[in-house]
Amino acid sequence: MTTHVAPKAARVKTLFGGTLYDQSTGGRFVASYENAAPSSAAADRSIAADDFVVEDPAGWSVTGFAFDAAAPRDSASPPTVSLLVYADAGNGAPGAKALCSAPSTTVDYDATSRRITLPLASPCVLPAGRYWAAWSFDAAEHGGGWNWGRIETQRNQPALHRNGSGDATASCTTDGGTPAGCGALDTRPRDYGFSVLGHVGRGAGDLAISLHVTPYTGDPNECGNDTEVEVNVGDQVNLCYTLTNNGTAALAYQSVVDSLDGAVVTYDPTPIGPGQSHTYVRTIVATADTQRTASWTSYQTLPRYAYDDSVAPNFVDISATGTPMGFVPGDGWGNETGYVAAPFPLRFYGRQSSDLCLAIDGLLQFADASCTPPQGSTPPPGFSFNEDIPSTFGTEVPTYLAPMWMDLDDVSGDVYVQTLGTAPNRTYVVQWHDLESYAIATSSATFEIVFRENSDTIRFEYLSTAFGNDADNGNWATVGLQADPHGLYTKYSYRQPALRPNSAIEWTYTPEVSSAADSGEVRISAGDPTLAVAQASLTAVTGPGGSTTRSLTIANTGNRDLHWSLGEAPGGTQAHFPKTPRYLAPLRLDAAAPVPGTTFGGTLAAQRPRGAAAAPHAPTGAFAVPAYGISALLPGLVSFDALAPAATYTPVNNSSDWIYAATFVGNDFSKLYVIVNDSWELMPGTYGTVDTATGAFTELGQITGAETRTWGGLTEDPLTGTVYAVNFLDQFGSAGATLYTIDFATGQATRIGPIDGPGVHPVRYISGIAVSPAGLMYGIDLYGQSLIAIDKTTGAASVIDGFGLNVQYVQDLKFDAQTGDLYWAAFYVDSTTNQPVGEMRVIDPLTAASQAIGTLPAAGEFPFDEMSALAIAKPSVGCSAPGEVPWLSLSPTSGTILADGAPQDVTVTLDASGLSPGLHQATICVFSDDPRHQRVAVPVSFAVTPSEPLYDQAVESTDVHAFNNTIVAPPETEGLSAEGADDFVVTGNGWAVSGFEFSAYGNNGNPLPPTVNLRILADDGNGRPGNDALCSAHGVPAIPLDAPANRIGVWLTQNCPLVPGTYWVAWSFADVDISSPILGFWGATSEQHNQPAVWRNPGGMLGTGCSAWSTFDQCPNMFAAGSKDFGFSVFGDAAPVNCSDVIFDDGFEQGGGSCPSARGARD
């Protein structure tokens, strides 16, 4: 028999088994003594031992031990521990031969509970009888601070201690002795605090689990016999966990844990009879080389509680003597919670803890030291929304006791705690006293939980259960116990009048009967091609009509064959589709999926007030990934850094419009194009722009040409500029997502096709779409809870994989157009805490695996925000296809590079025929089937320059180099930025300057920085540059010349017209990281032309005193004596300048100087 299970585990669960024996103290031991490991180097070496009794006739499979222990200041990591298990010799001491051992074992230490947990490499199988555990720290010197916890209460035989050398105690050197009989030891303690962990039963040999792996070929239940497989990254494989019962007892419940992915199944009620086998199959996406094993724990019976509601009540009122929790009446809307520590360990479902979280709402969360209530609206609802048992939503941890879980109010009452009796027979009482229901009540309820020391038995005692309304006697309440919603729970009642005043429910515990086995190892070798392009950019300079060539080197550094192309991604618009349709296991949701278009706020909030309230926009500085989102909960525009959402989140403007479709267009980040989904004032389908600085909406019209007015998932293709959007049907049960293109100039929508294909959920609610820098479209299948690949030309889709998250409500995703990272404004229900989460994540488009970046902060009355639309303000880089740029030719334009194959060169020919002098730019895009580097952009800068300069004071070679860099990182070093300037004289009828050449040198042989900031300034009449730039260019390429050496060309994208006169060129290398060796220097000379050159360090961090423009002799620490000028040349056209005809390109400013201002004009 075969069962296919979900590809990703909801949670990781370590199956040590239960606590078989316990005499620990929960960190409250009386005294302790250090037991150093026996070694010839430690004179005070010692070892401790204590006994336990296996009472079950079936015996025990011991999987580990837990010991009370104290670390130095409760903070250090413990040394390893060595342990031996002996049978009892019959004389109150261990036998001579160890039955099981764990030498030098790494342990875990919990400073809160002050317990060390020691796992055994394989179960220690023990029949019924008395045994001893003997243990010591390894290589722990006396006085090192590690101590075993000892207790005054004696269980079974008294503990023993042995000090082999006699240095620590006067006796007990050979056979050991009790603490009281070992001289120097404190005589009060009788035993050590420890627990035995594992399973009832000795049938480990009766179980067998095998793990195999096979490539997925379309059958989700296919299994082979291989333990190793070789596939490509992104391929699916089947993992097969085969469980075989070789024993004589039927196995009722199965838990399987994968060593990498955690729980595969937990307490699955699939029976496996004697001689039978059962196989669980998971289909996963291979992402890397991995090795894994699996463990199987099988249960004849699960640990369980049974109740008896016929016992005689024994209510003990502690309201006058107990400690009140101090829940102030009316405070927190009657939804308070509070932490309390019991004075002794309490037992529940085989676990023990002293940490309790008490809720006013009739609930106690066990082993919950953080005591964090569920999230919700503000003020928090606490635990007022009770759920049926088993419950996965409404509580922070799944382990709780519920005597009367419902919305209770502390109008005049409180919750009290008190310890009664003396050890070892104490009871711990938690009493909910005089509490009313949230509805109008005429009476109140009083009830309590009673824990017994060293007992698993628990009692619910009820004094009064009526409120004088429909909530009487538990009719609105949940009553029962739960340790794990996957199988460990017992329900007494849910929303039934099953409780009675002056009554009790006694809960008795039966431990599990289980056994365990481990599998062998399987290996998945997941390789992929890896695209590597040697050149980050290509540059060249030639004269008019000339030509030159460069090489673009493409390599494959991966271990699979690489296919590359300079036109589009191999595979076209379906290059990102899985090779075979992906299989997704049926969804197992813990919360209902939303109606298409609903938001989380719609489930909690009342109708919002009409109107919009503007908030001032507070810029938060330069973001690494500047993002803008449409909050579904405010609602309105917000901005934040996608890499630090909580720290940078800034509401821009609240709105009365609900928007699920937003994108930037044409690298214009001053406004978002949006389509309104719902509004108090606008028709659905209204489109317009939202100002990113103010949040103001400008209406442009209505989208026409689509089936409905409901839109979502707006995005722009960075390669073509085409805008895509998703249109939805206005009906329940079928969203019918259809892909359209949108022309915002006219509002016309053009249908492409339905978004549908293998694995897409039939509801077809695609809540967000994004197009990668390689032009490939992805989307979120909300109901399928998966990432899908979409063909942007047809709408055809294919599932990539499930997110592994319980995704809920609206959300969106967008690419960083420069890095290719896919950011996701996610909203889901966390499977560990069972609480909704709104956060930014980054997705691997190949596998759908995602990583959390940070939570989105509170939005209005909600504790977190939910983004209904997302846009990232990073400029995209267009690609130049072969043949599109007349002066650029490429050969070859595609190829295949085998794994370990030699790199391939593309000959890039740059031909200046017919080109005007100046800078010409394009971008070569290398596309490939490397799943993680689908596109690499290589900018090309080609300068056409006149053969002779208009002005020349070039320096062939010089040893004088001036630091000439604009520093941007690290931020604290920006004061190191420096800039040089030198003058030239325009003669004749004026010049149209197209570029410059500069003498430039790298840092100790390293390459030069790739870009330059340049300004042309008028002379101020005092031998210095003026303040206003006549022309400027930021981040233009620095093009190294083939010859002469140490010379770069800097060319303007548009000529700078200058009338006759004196001008200065000021420049520096742009955007330099001072921590990198990539720095640049301007070569200087002792020969002076015109006025002396100047240099400045505005931040003053170079310590030269030259923060203003200064000649070289005024900066003696930076320049050699006698240096006068920089080396440079000016290129352009000496034709007459007509300022009225000048149109300046983007990046240029003209103000002052000889030509009239043309500020604001654009090409």
N, C-alpha and C positions, 0 to 999 in steps of 0.2 A: 504494500500500500504506500502511496506517495502523497505528500501534502506540499503545495507550493506556498511559501511564506513571503512576507514583505521583504524587499531588497535591502532595506535599512532598518536596523533595530530602533525601537522607540527610546530605549534607555539601556544602560549598561548595568548588569546585575551580577555580582560575584556570588556564586553559590557555594559558600563554605558549608552550608547546611545550618541546622539550628544549634542552640546551646544545649548540649547533652547533660552537662553537669556544671554547677555554678556555686562557687563560694567566694566570689569577688565582692568588692565593696563600693564599686562605682567611683573610685578615686579618693575615698575617705578612709584609708587604712590608718591604723593607730601608730605603728612603728615600722621601721624598715631596716634592712641590713644589706650592704653591698656584697655580692657574691662574685668575686673575680674568677675568671676561667682558670682551670688548672694549667700551669705552665712552669717550666723550670726557672723562668726569669722572675716569677712572682712569688715571693716568699709567703704572702698572705692568701694564696689561692684557696678557693672554697667553692662549695657546690651545695644547692638546696634541693629538697625533695618533699613532695606531699602526695597523699593518696586520694583516689577516687574509686567509686564502685560502679561497675556496669551492671545495672539491675535488670535490663530488658533481656528476656530469654533469647531474643533474636541476635543479641550482641550489638556492637557498635562498629561503625566505620569512622574512625577519628580522622578528621582532615586538618586539625590545627588546635592551637591552644591560645588563650589570652591570659596575660598576667598583669596584675596590678604592679605598677612600677613608677618611679619618679626619676625624672631627668634633672641634670643640673639646671636650676632655675626654670625647669619645665620647658626648655627650648631646644636642647641639643638633639642631634640625630643619634640614635643608639648604636652601639657596636653590634656585631652579629651575636647570635645566641646559639649555644649548643644544647641539645635536648636528647634525653634517653627515656624510653618507656619500659618499665619493668613489671613483671608479675609480683604479687605480694609473696614474701617468703614464709608467711604464716607466723612470724614472730614480731609483727609491727614494724617491718623494715622491707626495703626492696629486695627482690631475688638477686641471684648472682649474674644472670645473663639478660642483656637488653633484648626486648622483643622488637622494638622499632627505634630508629634514631634519626636525628636531624642535625648533622654537624654544621657549625658555622653558617647558620641560616640568617638571611637578611629579614628583618622584622619591620613592622610599621608601628609608630608610636603616636598616640592621640593625646596631646597635652591637656585637652579639656577633661577627658575621662581618666587620664593618667593610666592608660593601658597599652601594653605591647601585644600585638597580634602576630603569632608565629604560624605560618602555613607549613604543612607537611608536603613534601614532593609527591608522595603517594599515600593513600589512606592507610592508617594503622588499624588493622582489623582485629577486634578483641571480642572473644566470647564473654558471656556473663562471668563476673568475678571482680576481685579487688586488684588495683594496679597502682603504680607509683610513677609520677613524672618527676624526673630529676633534671635540673637545668642550671646554666651559669652564663654570664656574659663572657665573651671571648676577648682576651688581651685587655682586660680592664684592670688598671692598677688601683690599689687601695687608695681611697680618697679621691678617686676620679669623679665621684658624684652620682653614679648610677646605682639605684637601690631597688630591691624587690620589696613589694608591699606586704606587710604581715598584719594579721588580725588577731584580736583577742578571742574571738569565738572559735571553738574547736568543732570541726566536722570530721567524723570517722577517726582515724588514728592521728595523733599529733604529728606535725611536720618535723622534718629532720634537717640537720645542718652538719656539714663536715668541713673542717679546715685542715688540709693535708699536712701543712708544715707546722701547725701549732702556733704560728706567729700572731694570728688574729684572736685565738681563744686558747685557754690553757688545756682544754681537752677536746674530744670529738675529732681526733686526728685520723682515725682509721675507719671505724664503723659509723661514725656520725652519732648525733644525739639530738634530743629535743632542745629547743631554745633555752628552756629553763635549766637544762643540765649541761649547758656548754659554757659555763663560767662567765665570760665577759659579756655575754649577750643579755639584752633586756629580757627579763623573765615573764613579762606580762603576755606577749603574743603567744598564741598556741598554734596557729596555722598560717599559711601563705594565701593571699588572695589570687585565685585563678579560676579559669573556666575551661571546659573541654568542649570543642566544637566538632560537629560532624553529623552523621546520620544514623538512625536506628537501622540495624540490619548489617549483615556481613557479606552481602551478595555482590560485592564489586567484581568478583571473578565470574559471576553469572551474567554480567553485562558486557557488551562489546559495541563500540561506536567506530565506524569507519568514515573517513572524509575523503571525497574524491572531487575532481574538477574536470569540466569538459567545456569546449567552446559552445556558445549558444548558436544554434543553427535554425531556430524557429520553433523548437519544441521546449516549452518551459519546464517539462518534467524529464527531459533527457538526462541520463546519468551514464557515465562510463566507469572505467576502473583506473583512470590515470590519477597520479598524485602530483603531476607537473604538466603545465601547459604553456605554450608560447603563443602570444596574441599581440595585437597592436593596442596601444593606449586608446581607450574609447570603445573597444570591443566589449561585448557582453560575454560572460561566462556563467555556467551553472555550477553552483556549489551544492554537493549532495551529502547530507548527513544521514547515514544509515544506522539505525539503532536495532540491535538484535538482543532478544531475551533468551539467554541460554539456561535460565534457571527454571524452577518449578512453580514459581508464584506469578500470578498475573500482575502486570505493572499498569497502574491506572492513570498516572499523570506524568508528563515528560517536560523537563526543562533542558534546553540546550544553549550553551554559551560559546560563541565564537571568540577566539583570543584577540581578534582585531576589532570586531564590530559589536561585541557585547551579546546581549540576549537575542537568540534566534526565536525561541518560543519559551514561554514561562508558564509552568503548570498547565500545559496543554492537555485536555482531557481525552486524549487519544489512547485507548488501551492497547497494550502489547502483551499478548498471551505467551505462555511458555512455548519456545521454539519459533516464535514469530518475529518478523522484522518490520520496521516502518522507516520510511525515508522522507526527510524534509529537504526541499530544494529551494535555494535562493538564486535568483538571477541578478548578478551585480555587474557594474561597469568596471573594467580593469583600468586602474589609473596609474599604477607603478608596479615595480617588482615587489612582491609580497610573499611572506611565509605565514601560515596560520595553522592552528590546531583547534580542536573543539573538545568540550567536556559535556557529558550527559549525566544528569541527575534524574533518576526515576523514582517514583513514589508509589508504593502500594497504597498508602493513605497519606493525605496532606495533613500538616498540622492544622488543628481545628479547635474551635470553641463550641461547646453546646450550652444551651441555656435551660434553666429550670425556673419558671415563674410561679411555682407552687410553694417555694420555700417560705418559711415564716419571716416576716420583716424584722429588721433590727436596726431601725434608723437611730443614729446618734447625732443629736443636734449640737453642732460646734459653733453656732453663730455667736454665742456669748464668750467662748473660750478660744476659738481659732483665730488665725491671722487673716484679716481681710485683704483682698487684692487691691482694694482702694479704687474700685470703679465708681467714679463720681456720677451720681444720677443725672441723666440727660447729656453727659459728656460724650463726644464722638458719636452722637446720634444713637446711643445705646448699642454700639457695636464694638466695644472695647475687647482687647486681648491683653494677656500679661504672662510673663515667664515666671516659673517657680521651680526651685530645685528641691526634690525630695531628700530627706536625710539618709535614705538608704536606697539601694537599687530596686526599682520596681520591675516586674516581669510582665511581658506581653508577647504572645506568639513566639516564644522561645528566645526573645530578645530581652535585654535589660537596659534600663536607663533611669537616670534621676531627672532628666530634663523634660519638663512639661510646659506646654503652651495652653493656657486656659482661656477660653472665649466665653464672654457673657452669654453667647447664644447656645449654651448647652452642649458644648463640644470640648474635648480634650485631645490635643495632638501630642502623640507620644514621641519621645526622642527628638524634640524640636527645640533646640537651644536658641535658634534665631527668632522664633516666634513671630514670623512674618505673615500677616494676614493676606488673603487673596487681593489682587488688584481689582480696581473698578473705578467708580466715580469718586469725586472728592466731596464730602468726607468719605473714607473707605467704607464699604458695606460690611466689613468684618466677615463673619460666617453666617450672615442672616439669610443667605440663599441656600437653604439645605437641599441636598440631592439624595436620590435613591442610592442604596448600597447594592453593588459596588459603585463607587463614585470616583471619577477622575477629574472633575471640575468643581470648584467651590471650596477646595481646601488647598493649603500650601504644600503639605506632605500627605502621602496616601495612608499614613498609619495613624488611626484615631479611635477614640472611644466616644460614643454618642449616646448618652442617657436620654437626652431630649434636645436634639439639634433642630433649632428653628429660630426665628427672629424674636428674641426675648429682649425686654427693656428693663433696665435697672432703675425704675422709678423710685423705689424705696429700698431695694435690696442690694446684694453684693455677692461675691464669691469668696468663700473662706477655705483655708487649708489648715490641717492640724495633724500631728503625729500623736497616736495614742498607744499606751502600753510600753513595755520594755523589751530590749533586744534579748533573744532573737525572735520575739513574737509580737512585734509592733504592727500596727495598721496605720495607713496613711489615708486620710479622708479629704476629699474635695467636695465641698457643698455649695450648690447653687441655691441661694436663699432669697425667698420672697420676690421672685421675678414675675413680671407680667408679659403677656403677649403684646406684639406691636399694635394690634388692633385694640379697640376700647375694651378694657377688662374690668371686671368687678371683684376679682379675686386673683391670687397669685399662686405660683408653683414653687415647691421646695423639694430638692432631690439631691442625691450625692453618689459619688463613686468611692468604693472602699477597696484599697489594695492591701494585701497581706504580705508581710516580710517573708522572704524565701518561699513564696508560693506563686503559682500561676493563676490561682482562682481569684476572680474579681466579682464584686457585687455592685449592682445598681439598687439603691434604696430610694423609695419614693414616699415622701410624707404627704404632699398635696400635688395634684396634677390638673386642677381645673382653673380656668380663667373667667368663666361666666360667658363664654362665647363659643364659636364653632371650633376653636383650637383646643378645646378641652380634651384631656386624656391622650395627648399625642396625635390628635387628628391632623395637625399640620406639621408633625415632627418626623424626623428620622431617628430610629433607635437601633443600635447594633454596634458591632466591632468590625474594624477593617485593618489588616496589615498590608495587603497588596491587592489592588483592584483586579489583578489577573487571576486570582483564585483563593486568596487567603482572606476570607471575610465571612461573617455570619450576620444576617439581618434578622432583627426581631420584628420590626414593623416600619412602614413608610406611609405617612399620611393616613393613618388608621387610628381610631380611638381605642388602642390596645392597652394603654396604661391605666393603672388604678391607684387611688390614694392608699396609703398604708400598705404598700406591697413591696416586693423585691424581686429582682432577677439575678440569679447566680450563674456565673459563667465559669465552666470548668474546661480545662485545657487538656488535649490529647496530642502528644508530639507526633511528628511524622515517622513513617517507616519508609526508609529510602536507601538507595545505594547509588554509586557513581562510577563512571569510567571515563577515560581520556582517549582521544584519537591520536593517530600519527599526524605528521606534518604534510601539508600540500604547498606547492609553490606555483605562483603565477608570474611568469616572465612577460611583462607588458612593455613592449618597446614602441618607439615612434620615430618618424623622421624628424630631424631638427634643422630648420633653415638657419643658415648663418651667412650674412652678407658682409664682406670684408670692409667695404667702404661705407662710412656713414653719410658721405656726401661726395659729389663730383664737382670739380671746378676747372675752368680753363679760360685762357685769354688768347685772343688772336686778333690780327689786324683785319680791316675791311676786306671781304672776299676770301679770307683765309679759312682753313679748316684744321682740325686737330682731332685726335682720338684719345679716349680713356678706356680703361678696363673696369668692368664691374664683375667682381668675383663672387660666385655663389657656391656655397659649400653645404654639405649634409653632415652634421656632427652627430646624428642619431644612429640608431641601429636598425632602421627600416628604410626602404627605398623612398626617395623624395621626388615628387613631381612638382615642377615649378613653371610659372608662366608670367610674362610681363603684361598680359592683357587682362585676364580675370582669373579668379581662383579656379584651379582644376576642378571640374565638376560643375562649374557654372553656379547658378543661383540655388542649387541643391548640394553644393560642396560640403555643407555642414550636416547633411542628413546622415544618420547611421547607415552603415552598409547593408544591414538587414533591419527590418522593423523591430523596434525595441519592445521587449515584454515588460509590463508592469503588473505586479501582483495586485489583486483586488484591494481597494482601499479599506482600511479599518479606522474610521474616524471616531474620535472621542467626543467631538462636538459637531452639531449640525452645520453643514455648509450653508452660506448665506444665499438669500435671493439675489440674483444678478443685480449689481449696482448698489447694493446696500453697504453701509459702513458700520464699523463698530459703534460709533456714536449713536447710530440709529437704534441700537438695541438697548442703550442705557439712558439716553437723554430724552427729555421731553421736547416738544416742538420749540425750535430756536426762535428768538425774537427777530423781527424783520429789521432790515437796514444794515448798513456797513459802518464800522467804526475804524477810522484810520489810526495807525500807530506810527510814530516816527521811525524811520529806517536808520538803524545804527550800524554803520559799516564796521565789520570785524576784522578788517585787514585782508591781506592776500591769502586766499585759501589754496591748499594743495590741489583739491578737486572741488572747485566752486559749484555748488548745486543749488537749484531752486526747486521747491516743492509746493504743491497745492495741498494744504492741510484739509483733510476731510472732517476734522473735528472742530477747528476754530470757527468756520472754515476760512481760508484765505491763503495768501502768498507768504512763504517763509524762505529764508536763505540759510545755508549752512555749508560747512566743509564736509564732504561725504566721508572723509577719513577721520573726522572728529565732530560728529553731529551734536552731541550733548553740549560741548564747550562752545560751539559757534552758532548754535541755533538762534535765529533772529526773526521774529514775526515782522513782516513788512506792512501788511494791511489786511485787516479782516474783511470779509466779503459776505454778501448774501447769495452768492452763486456757488453751486457745487459743480466742480470741473474735474473730469476724469481723463481729459486729453489736453496735453500741453507739450510744446517743443520749441526750441530755438530754430531759426531759419537763416541760412546764409551767413553764419558766423556773426550775426548781430545779436549781442547779448544784452542790449538795452531793453528788449521787449520779448515776451513770450507770446507765441501764437497759441490760442486756446479755443476749444469748443465747449460751450456750456451744456452740462447735462441736465441740470435742474436749477431753478432760481425763483425767488419771490417776484422778480420784476421782468425777467427776460424769457423768451420762448426757448425751449430746448432746441438745440441745433444752432443757436446763435454763435457766431464766431467773431473773434476780435483779438486784440493784443492787451497784455498786462505789462505795465511799466515795471521793470525790475527794481527801480529805485523807490517808487512810491506805491506800487500795487494798484495804481489806477487802471481801470478797464476802459478800453476804447472799442466801441462796437463797430464792426465792419459790415455785418450782414448776416444772412442765413445760408447755411450749407444746403445746396440743392443737388438733386440727382441720386439720392440714396433712398433705400427702402423705408428707413425710419429716421427720427431725429435724435436717437440715442447713440452717443459716440464715446470711444475710449481709445487708449493706446496710440497716441499721436507721436510720430517720429519722422526725422529727415534722413534720407540716404546720404551719407557723407561723400559718396563717389559721384552721384548724379544730381543731388539737390532735390530729388523727388520727395514729396511729403506723403506719408502713408497714414491711414487711420483705420480703426476697426468700428464697424457699424453693428448694432445689436437689434434683435427683434424685441418688440415690446410685449412679451408674453411670459407667463410663469412656466418654468420647467424646460425652456429652450431659449438660450441666448442667441444661437444661430450666428455666431461671429462671422462677418464677411469683410474681406480686405478691400479697401478703396484707396485711390490716390486723391489728393486734395489740391486744388489750385486756389491759393488764398487771394490771388488777384481778382478772381471772379466768384469764388465761393462754390465752384462746381466740383462735385465728387464724381469720380469715374470708377465703376465697379471692376474689380480684378477677379474675385472669386471667393467662395466660402473657405474659411480656414478649417480644414478637416483632413484627416488622414489616420494612419495606423496609430492606435493608442490614445488619440485625442478623445477626451470625455464627451459622451453624446450631448451634454448640455451645451458644449462649445462656448464657454465663457472665457475669452482671452482678455485678461484684465490689463495687459501691458505688452507693448512690442518695442523692439530696439533693433537698429541696424549697425553691424560691426564696421570698423574701418575698412574691412575687406568687402563690404557691401552685402553681407549675409544677415538675414532677418531671423530674430528669435522672439519668443513670446512666452507669457505665463498662462498655462492652462489652469485656471483657478480650481475648478471642480476636480480635475485630474491631479492637482497638486504636483505639477511637473513643469519642467522646462521643455519647450518644443522648438524645433527648427521649422521655419516657414519659407516657402519659395515666394519671393516678393513679386514674381511675374504671374503666378497662378493662384496663390493662396494655399496650395497643397502643403501639408504639414506632416511632421513625424516626431514622435516623442523621443527626447534625448534621455531623460531619466526623471524619476521622482525626486522631489526636494528632500524627502525624509522628514518633512515638517508638516504639522497640521495647519496648512495655510488657510487663512480665513479673510473675508472681506476684500475691499479693493486695494490694489497696490500697483506699482509700476517699476520698470527697470530701464536703464540707459547705459550706453557705452561711454567711456572716456575716449574721445576720438583720437587722442594722441597715443595713449598707452595700450588701448584695446581692452582695458579692464571693464568688466560688466558689473555695474552697481545696481543693487536691488533695495528698494524701499519696502521692506518685508513687514508682514503682519501675520502672526501665527499664534497658536496655542502651544505653549511649552509643555512637552510630554513629561518633564521631570517635576515641574511645579504646578502643572495644570492651569497655568495662568496665561492670559493673552500678552503678547509682546509686540511692540512696534520698534523696529531697529533697522539700521543700514547694514547690509551684507554685501559681499562680493562673491560672484558666481563664477565657477569654471564652466564656460560654455560647452566644453567637451563632455563633461560628466554630470552637470547640474549640481555637483557638490558645492556647498557655499560655506563661507566663513563669516562669523559675526564681526562687525567693525565697532559698533556702539549703538546704544539705545537712543531712540528719539525721545526728547524730554516731554514734560507735561504740556498739554494743550488745553487751556481753559480749565474746565472741571475734570478733565481726564488725566490720568497719571502718565500718559505717554501719547505721542502723536501718531497719526496714520496718514500716509501720503497717498492721495488718490491719483497724483500725477507727479512725474519727476523729470527734470531737465538738467543737463550738465553744461556749464559755460566754458567749454574747452574748444578752441577752433579746430576744425577738421582740415585735413590736408588732401587736396584733390590729386588725382593720378593722371598722368599723361600716357594715354594708350599709344602703342606703336603706330606711327603714321599720322598722329594728330598734331605733332609739333614739326613744322617744316625743317627747322634747323637741326633736329635731333633724329638720328637713326640708330637702330639697335639690331644686333645680330649675334647669336640666334635669339628668338623671343620665347622659347620654351625648351624644356629638357627634362631628363630624368637622371638623378644621381643615386647610384646604388649605395646601400649601407657600406660604409668604409670605402666608398668610391672617391676618386679624385675630384677636387673642385672644378667647376666649369666657369669659363670667362665669357662675358658678353662684351663685344666690342661696341663702344659708344662713340659714334662719330658726330662731331659738332661742326656744322658748316655755316660760316658767316655770310654766304652769298645772299645778297639782297637785304641783309640786316643793317639797320642804322647803328652807329656807335652807341655804346651804353651797355647796361646789364640786361640780360635775358635769362629768364628762369623757368624751370619746369620741374616735375617730380616723376621719377621712375618708380613704379610700385612693383615689387616682386611678390607675386602671389604663390602660395604653395599649399600642399596638403598636410603640412605640419599643423597639427590641430591646435597648437598653442602659439604659433606665429604664422597666422594665415596671410598676413601682409606685412612687408617691410618697406617703408617709404624712403627713398634716397633722393634728396633734393639735388638739382643740377643748376649751377650758376655759370653762365657763359658770358664773358665780357668781350665786346667788340670795341677795340680801341684804335684811335689813329696811330700811325707809326711814329709820329713825332709829338712830343708834349708841347703844350702851350707855354709851360713854365717848367724849368728843371733845375733843382738843386740836389739831385740824387747823390747818394753816397754809396760807392761800390762796396766798401767794407770798413767797419769801424769797431773798435773795442769799447766805445762809450755807449751804454745802453740805458735808456730811461724807463723806469717802471711806469707802465701805461695801461692800467686795467681798471674797469669798473667792477668792484667787488659786490657780490650779492649774497654770498654764503661763505661761512656761517654769518648770520645777521649781525653778531657782535663785532665782526671785523669790517663792516662796511666803511668805517672811517679810514681804511687803507686805500680807498679808491683814489686814483690819480689820473690826470689828463694833461696831455701836451698840446701846444699850439705853435704854429709858425705862419709867417705872413707871405703873401705873394701880391704882385701888382698886375692888374688887368689893364691891358693897353689897347690901342686901336679904337674900334667902335664897340668894344665889349666882347664878352665871351659867353658861350653857353657851355658851362662846365658839366662834363659827363662822368668824371671820376678822377681818382688819384692813385699814385703809387707811393708806397712808403717803405723805407728801410726798416725791416722788422726782424726780431730775433726771438727764438723760443727760450725756454728755461732749461739750460744745461742739456740741450739736444732734444728736448721733448717737443711735440707738435705745438703749433700756435693755437690759441683760442679761435674758434671758427667764425665769429661774427664781430662786428665793429659798430660803435656808436659814433656818428660824425656830424659836425655842425660847420657851416660856413658863416662867419661873422664879419661885419664891417669893422674897420679900424676906428678906435675911439679918439684918435688924434694925439694920444699920449704914449704911443708905443705899446698899446695893449689891445686885446680884442674887445669889441663892444659887448653889450649885455644881450642883445636880441639876435637870434639866429635868422639869417636870411633864408637859408635852406638847411634842413636837417634830415637825417635818416637814422633810424634805430634798428640795430640788429641786422644790418646788411652783411652779406658774406665777405670774409677776408679771403681773397683768392691768391694762393701762392703762385708766383710766376715760375715757369720752367727755367728761365734764365733772365737776368742774372740771379744768383743765389741771394737769399735773405731779402727778398723783395715781395711785397704783397700788393695786389690791386684791389681797390675799394671803389665800386661803381654804383652810381646812383640809378634808381629806377626811372628817373625823369631828369632831364637837363636842368641845371640851375643857372638862370640868366643873370649876368653881372655886367653892369656898365663900368666904364674905366674907373680905376681907383685901387686903393689898398684894401686887401681882405685878409682874413685869417682862417685857416683850417684847423679846427680843434677836434681831436678824436681820442678814443681809447678802445681797447678790446672790451667787448660787451659780456655781461652776465657771467663773470668769472667766480669760481669757487676757489678761495685762497688755500683750502686744504688739499687741492689737487695740484700736481706739478705742471698743469697746463696753464702757463702764464705767458704774457707777451711784453716785449720791450721795443721802444722806438730808438733807432740808431741815430746818434748825434755826431757832429763834426766840429772841428775848430775853425772851419771856414765860415765867415758870416756873409749872408745875402740879405739885403734890405735891413730890416730891424732885427735885433736879436730874438731868438725863439724864447718862449715862456713855458712854464710848467706849474702845476699846482696840485696840492693834496688837501682838498677842502675840509676833510675830517680831522686833519692834523695828527693822525695816528702814526705817520712815518717819522714824526719828531723832527722835521726839517725847518719848521717855522714858515713854510711856504704854503699857507692855506689859500692865499690869493695868488693871482697870476704873478710869477716871479721869473726873472732871468736866471740863467744857469749859475752865474757867479753869486746870486743871492741864495742859492741852495747848494752850498759847497759839499754837504754830506751826500748829495745825490749825483753830482756831476764832477767829472775830472776838471782840473784847472785848465782854462783855455778853451773849453767847449763853448760854442756860440749858437749853433743852429741844428735843426733836425734835417734828415735827408728825406726829400719827397719830390714829386713831380705832379703837375696839373695837366689833365687831358680834357679835350672838348673841341668845340667849334668856335673859330674866331669870327663868325659871321655877325653882322650888326644885330643888336638886341632890340626888339620891339616889345616893351613891357606890356602893352595892351593885349598882345596875343598870347601871353603866358598863361598856361593852365597847369597848376601844380598837382602832382599825384599824391595819393595817401602817404602820410608820413612826412610831408614837407610843410614847412611853415615859412611864410614870408612876412616880415614886418620891419619897417625902417629900411635903411640902405638906399641904394640908388633907384630900384624899381618900386613902384607903388605897391601897397599891400594887396595881396590876392588871397588873404586869409579866408578859409571856408570853401574856396573853390575846389572842385574835385574832378578827376578825369572820369 
